[in-house]
Amino acid sequence: MGIEGIKKKEIIRELIQQKGKLAVSEITNILKVSEVTARKYLKELEKENVLSTTYGGALLKKRDFAKDCGFGENTSKNRLEKRAIAAKAFSLIKEGQTIFLDIGTTVFELSRLIRKIGLGIVVVTNSMPAISELINNENVETFVLGGMYGNELMGFSGSYARIRLERMYFDQSFLRVEGISSKLGLTEKDHYASEIQDIVIKNSGIVNLLASSSKIGKNSLIQSESFQKIKNIKRLITDSKADKNELEQIRKKWELEIIRAVTS
């Protein structure tokens, strides 16, 4: 392909990123090329994963941010359980609420449901994958927490994030769980993630902990001070595989409402 062809492909790339879709007739009019040539350019851009061709043109291919960054590999583990937990969590959200979405793969599944169904709510989040899901939904007002970005957890933390959180209030928060047990309560392996969770727990009317069965009875490095001290409403949403005896001990000791999501 010559220089002119490369330039014309770049014009098509820019146009479809701006508009979201293009008709073959638009391309022929703008670039002054034949329909055969226009379709050839679209096919080449489809191979480059830029767009998806349709009968009369093409649609911009939405980038799956989480998958591109390897986050999707984690969501595939216990996916049915995580989706069931997310569905239970979603059923608790009410129109007009302000909620916080934490980092983590189970919370990410919840963000996907919010995007698809489009509740009229305000979402504050420090999760980059959740942001990528919600940013184009007109019914969801999304606030990006900002701060120091961590690649492993794909989220924002640090002093800037903490200062902003201190001034916020949430009707409900939905937090990831690294470990929760009757012995230590809520625990986390990442210091920065634990700091964010402590502030969110203090500033939430209702705290929802989203934990697959593998997290029940597990102890990690850092105990959550707010989880142990703050007496707001707290729920633990887990799947049907979770150990019943440990769940009962957690319920009694930490005064939690236990919600079990059944996978089909």
Residue pairs with C-beta under 8 A, 6 or more apart in sequence:
1 9
5 41
8 31
8 33
8 41
9 41
9 44
9 45
11 30
11 31
12 22
12 27
12 31
12 41
12 42
12 45
13 45
13 50
15 22
15 26
15 27
15 30
16 22
16 45
16 50
16 51
16 58
16 59
16 60
17 60
19 60
20 59
20 60
21 54
21 57
21 58
21 59
21 60
22 42
22 51
22 57
22 58
23 56
23 57
24 35
24 38
24 39
24 42
24 56
24 57
25 56
25 57
26 57
27 33
27 38
27 41
27 42
27 57
28 34
28 35
28 38
31 38
33 41
39 53
42 51
42 53
42 57
42 58
43 53
45 51
45 58
46 52
46 53
46 58
49 61
50 60
50 61
51 58
51 59
51 60
51 61
52 58
52 59
52 61
63 132
64 72
64 132
65 71
65 128
65 129
65 132
66 72
66 75
66 108
66 129
66 132
66 133
66 154
69 128
69 129
69 154
71 105
71 108
71 129
71 154
74 105
75 82
75 105
75 108
75 109
77 105
78 212
78 213
78 214
78 239
80 263
80 264
81 212
81 213
81 239
81 241
81 261
81 263
82 105
82 106
82 109
82 212
83 109
84 239
84 261
84 262
84 263
85 106
85 109
85 210
85 211
85 212
85 237
85 238
85 239
85 261
86 106
86 107
86 109
86 110
86 112
86 113
86 210
87 113
87 261
88 237
88 259
88 261
89 110
89 174
89 208
89 210
89 237
90 110
90 113
90 114
90 117
92 172
92 206
92 208
92 235
93 99
93 114
93 119
93 121
93 172
94 171
95 119
95 120
95 121
96 120
96 121
97 121
97 122
97 171
97 172
98 121
98 122
98 123
98 124
98 169
98 170
98 171
99 121
99 122
99 123
99 124
99 170
99 171
99 172
99 173
99 174
100 123
100 124
100 125
100 168
100 170
100 172
100 173
100 174
100 175
100 200
100 204
101 107
101 110
101 111
101 123
101 124
101 125
101 127
101 130
101 174
102 125
102 126
102 127
102 155
102 173
102 174
102 175
102 176
102 193
102 196
102 197
102 200
103 126
103 127
103 153
103 154
103 155
103 176
103 193
104 127
104 153
104 175
104 176
104 177
104 210
105 176
106 176
106 210
106 211
106 212
107 127
107 130
107 174
107 175
107 176
107 210
108 127
108 129
108 130
108 133
110 174
110 210
111 123
111 125
111 127
111 129
111 130
111 133
111 134
112 133
114 121
114 123
114 133
114 134
114 137
114 140
115 133
115 134
115 137
115 140
118 137
118 138
118 139
118 140
119 139
119 140
120 139
120 140
121 139
121 140
121 141
122 140
122 141
122 143
123 130
123 134
123 140
123 141
123 142
123 143
124 143
124 145
124 168
124 170
125 131
125 134
125 142
125 143
125 144
125 145
126 145
126 147
126 155
126 156
126 157
126 161
126 196
127 154
127 155
128 149
128 154
128 155
128 156
129 154
131 142
131 144
134 140
134 142
135 142
144 156
145 156
145 161
145 164
145 165
146 156
146 160
146 161
146 164
147 156
147 157
147 158
147 159
147 160
147 161
147 162
147 164
148 156
148 157
148 158
148 160
148 161
148 192
149 155
149 156
150 156
150 157
150 190
150 192
152 190
153 190
153 193
155 193
157 192
157 193
157 195
157 196
158 192
161 196
162 195
162 196
162 199
165 196
165 199
165 200
165 203
166 199
166 203
168 203
169 203
169 204
169 205
170 200
170 203
170 204
170 205
171 204
171 205
171 206
172 204
172 205
172 206
172 207
172 208
173 200
173 201
173 204
173 206
173 207
173 208
174 208
174 210
175 197
175 200
175 201
175 207
175 208
175 209
175 210
176 193
176 210
177 186
177 209
177 210
177 211
177 215
177 236
178 187
178 188
178 189
178 190
178 193
178 215
178 218
178 220
179 186
179 187
179 188
179 189
179 215
179 218
179 219
179 220
180 186
180 187
180 209
180 211
180 215
180 216
180 217
180 218
180 236
180 250
181 187
181 216
181 217
181 218
181 219
181 246
181 250
182 217
182 246
182 249
182 250
182 252
182 253
182 254
183 219
184 219
184 223
185 223
185 224
185 227
185 228
185 253
185 254
186 197
186 209
186 223
186 224
186 227
187 218
187 219
187 220
187 221
187 222
187 223
187 224
188 194
188 197
188 220
188 221
188 222
188 224
189 220
189 221
189 222
190 222
191 222
194 222
194 224
197 224
197 226
197 227
198 224
198 225
198 226
198 227
199 226
200 207
201 207
201 224
201 226
201 227
201 230
201 232
202 226
202 230
204 232
205 232
205 233
206 232
206 233
206 234
206 235
207 227
207 232
207 233
207 234
207 235
208 234
208 235
208 237
209 234
209 235
209 236
209 237
209 256
210 237
211 236
211 237
211 238
211 242
212 238
212 239
213 238
213 239
213 240
213 241
213 242
213 243
215 238
216 238
216 242
216 243
216 246
216 247
216 250
217 243
217 246
227 234
227 254
228 254
231 255
233 257
234 254
234 255
234 256
234 257
235 256
235 257
235 258
235 259
236 247
236 250
236 251
236 256
236 257
236 258
236 259
237 259
237 261
238 247
238 258
238 259
238 260
238 261
239 260
239 261
239 262
239 263
240 260
240 261
240 262
240 263
242 260
247 258
247 260
250 256
250 258
251 257
251 258
